[in-house]
Amino acid sequence: MQYRPKLDEMERRYEEMTAQMADPSVINDSAQYRKVTKARSELEDTVAKYREWKTVNENLEQARAMQNDAELADMAREEILHLEPQLEQIEQALKIALLPKDPNDDKNIVLEIRAGTGGDEATLFANEVFRMYSRFAETRGWKVEVTSASDSSVGGLKEVIALISGDKVYSQLKYESGTHRVQRVPATEQQGRVHTSAITVAVLPEADEVEIKLEAKDVRIDTFCSSGPGGQSVNTTYSAVRLTHLPTGTVVSCQDEKSQIKNRAKAERVLRSRLYEIELQKQQDKIGAERRSMVGTGDRSEKIRTYNFPQNRLTDHRIGLTLHQLNLVMEGKLDPIIDALTVYYQNEGLKEPAPV
């Protein structure tokens, strides 16, 4: 296998870090210990898969040698038939594991959903899609915090912005950015005609303070009274916060919390993520259109998916995936879609020059 030198080096580093974790000088330095354990955990799955490959490869070589023994030849051929495809599967998994990692995969996200064409029906669908992602987040044990929401007169959402935090959130939802189209008969339709509406979804990796430094001179802070449900504090205290990033004109509002301090902290998280997205877009423009499609931020103007309710059908246009279980998807069962997208983009990555 052509990647063995690289895998041998990874295994050596893994064993070195394992030894460091038992070193008292590392144990007593909490920052160093966290750094070593994080680096070791990033190698763990790949090293385990490589060790599995070495075991299977050794067994396969022994089976091939046994073919020269007349008494063992039949058993050896049967073993070879079993081990060869197993070895091939492991090699494929290792190729994927060696693909360059998206540095944002471990990050939390800012999820932004906005109603597009379709009026009230689009706002209702925006509300349902937000519920879909919230249900999916529940199955993963993730935390969903709404920073701002704008309701429509029919109980839908014109816009909702939420922070989703947990284990590798961005890696799971990074392919959701784009235009989501819905085809169904609206509740207000008297003649049973199918209407088409659309919403936009944006998934932004949450930026760390170190990555995006907000300078006080660059941010204007405005406070105002919250609107909507919230009891006596609504329209009486200036708890809502609006941040304007003067160099870019980016505006973020948060009124979900009754505390101005908490609203400001949430708004800053969203603002950093939007500024981070701007920087990422600049980098991707330099990389070029072909590679950009594989980075995972998506183009919001692109129609990526259609939800056809009369036929209980979902179609992801990027990979030609069609599922006739839309009812389950809307309940947050997104695994078949996310898994298919992940495999597709991994295979696209394998078409790139192999890592060295």
DAGI-V402512 format. One record per helix or strand. SS is the DSSP state (2 for helix, 1 for strand). FROM is the first residue (numbers start at 1). LEN is the number of residues. Records with the same first field share a line. If there is no record, write none. Layout:
SS=FROM-LEN, FROM-LEN
//
This chain:
2=4-17, 24-4, 30-37, 73-25, 120-21, 169-8, 216-3, 231-3, 260-28, 289-7, 326-4, 335-16
1=109-7, 143-9, 157-9, 178-7, 195-11, 219-6, 240-6, 250-5, 303-6, 313-4, 321-3
//
